[in-house]
């Protein structure tokens, strides 16, 4: 199950994203039209986590980094229904 998440945390953004990437999260998604869709800064994708699993991963990393887990939303990535601006890597 593919999942996309967006989040707000109180700090340590780079450290948080790096820890999530160690768990297989990505800041870009492959696509035939764009080759890559580069996601906004506080958005990540995982190819086989559920939204509930993703929330738990993020919550535990926030505890580990001692930052507040302020907002979070996760949903199943549906490759049939979306719109994007492909963007560039940052």
C-alpha positions, 0 to 999 in steps of 0.5 A, a space after each residue: 500500500 503506497 502512502 503519502 504523508 504531510 506533517 508539521 513538527 516543532 524543529 529538527 526538520 532535516 534530522 526528522 526527514 533523514 530518520 524517515 528516509 532511513 525507514 524507506 520514506 522518499 521526498 519524491 515519487 516516480 511518474 511517467 509524465 514527470 519522471 519524478 514528482 518532487 514533493 513539498 518540504 514536509 511531505 513524504 511518500 512510502 511505497 508500502 506503509 499504511 497511513 497508520 504505520 506512517 503516523 506511528 513512525 513519525 510519532 516515534 521519531 519525534 519522541 527520539 528527536 525530542 520535538 513536538 509532533 504538531 500536525 499530521 495527515 496520511 492517506 493512500 497514494 492513488 496513482 489514478 487521481 492526482 494533480 502535480 507540479 513536477 518541481 525540481 530537487 532542492 
